[in-house]
Amino acid sequence: MKKALIACRTGMGSSMMLKIKVDQVVRANKFSLDVQHSTLDDVKSFKGDLVITMADVADEIRDQVPYVIGIQNLMDKNEIEAKLKQFFSDQE
């Protein structure tokens, strides 16, 4: 099972909404992904496979983690699904 961290600057509103949507996509697609939620401060100590964040933040942390997904629209499950499918495809 892969591990993902969903993070934003404060770890409150936007990342919590994103976590809810990611969880829905993970369940619907039966992705083997354990999803955690936190702030950007925890990215440095995260030992997982993937960080999911807002697109404007993704470039800031790209060199700190093995794989980053930047989401443009928090509510767009199609975008989330496509990017998660790409992540799993890249892992093969």
C-alpha positions as CSV (number, residue, x, y, z in Angstrom):
1,M,0.0,0.0,0.0
2,K,1.2,3.5,-0.9
3,K,1.1,6.4,1.6
4,A,-0.1,9.9,0.7
5,L,-0.1,13.1,2.6
6,I,-2.6,15.8,1.8
7,A,-1.3,19.1,2.9
8,C,-1.9,22.9,2.7
9,R,-0.3,25.8,4.5
10,T,-2.5,25.6,7.6
11,G,-3.8,22.0,7.4
12,M,-7.4,23.2,7.8
13,G,-9.9,24.2,5.1
14,S,-8.7,23.5,1.7
15,S,-6.7,20.4,2.5
16,M,-9.5,18.9,4.5
17,M,-11.9,19.4,1.6
18,L,-9.3,17.9,-0.7
19,K,-8.9,14.9,1.6
20,I,-12.6,14.2,1.6
21,K,-12.6,14.2,-2.3
22,V,-9.4,12.1,-2.5
23,D,-10.9,9.6,0.0
24,Q,-14.0,9.3,-2.3
25,V,-11.9,8.8,-5.4
26,V,-9.6,6.2,-3.6
27,R,-12.7,4.2,-2.5
28,A,-14.4,4.4,-5.8
29,N,-11.3,3.2,-7.7
30,K,-10.1,0.8,-5.0
31,F,-6.6,2.5,-5.1
32,S,-4.2,1.0,-2.6
33,L,-3.5,4.3,-0.9
34,D,-3.4,5.3,2.7
35,V,-4.3,9.0,3.0
36,Q,-3.2,11.2,5.8
37,H,-3.8,14.9,6.3
38,S,-1.5,17.6,7.8
39,T,0.2,21.0,7.2
40,L,3.1,21.8,4.8
41,D,5.3,21.8,7.9
42,D,5.0,18.0,8.1
43,V,6.0,17.5,4.5
44,K,9.7,17.4,5.4
45,S,9.3,14.6,7.9
46,F,6.7,12.6,5.8
47,K,8.1,9.2,4.8
48,G,5.4,8.2,2.3
49,D,5.2,8.0,-1.4
50,L,3.1,11.0,-2.5
51,V,2.0,14.5,-1.4
52,I,-1.2,15.9,-2.7
53,T,-1.7,19.6,-2.5
54,M,-3.0,22.6,-4.3
55,A,-1.4,23.3,-7.6
56,D,0.1,26.7,-6.5
57,V,1.9,25.0,-3.6
58,A,3.1,21.9,-5.5
59,D,6.1,23.6,-7.1
60,E,7.3,24.9,-3.7
61,I,7.7,21.4,-2.3
62,R,8.5,19.3,-5.4
63,D,12.2,18.8,-4.4
64,Q,11.2,17.7,-0.8
65,V,9.2,14.6,-1.7
66,P,9.4,11.7,-4.2
67,Y,6.1,12.6,-6.0
68,V,3.8,15.6,-5.9
69,I,0.3,16.0,-7.3
70,G,-0.9,19.6,-7.6
71,I,-4.7,19.9,-7.8
72,Q,-6.3,22.9,-9.6
73,N,-9.9,22.4,-8.5
74,L,-10.4,20.8,-5.1
75,M,-13.9,19.7,-6.0
76,D,-13.1,18.0,-9.3
77,K,-13.0,14.3,-8.7
78,N,-12.2,13.7,-12.4
79,E,-9.0,15.7,-12.0
80,I,-8.1,13.9,-8.8
81,E,-8.8,10.5,-10.4
82,A,-6.8,11.2,-13.5
83,K,-3.8,12.4,-11.5
84,L,-3.9,9.4,-9.1
85,K,-4.1,7.0,-12.0
86,Q,-1.0,8.7,-13.5
87,F,0.8,8.3,-10.1
88,F,0.0,4.6,-10.0
89,S,1.0,4.2,-13.6
90,D,4.3,5.9,-13.0
91,Q,5.0,3.5,-10.1
92,E,4.9,0.4,-12.3
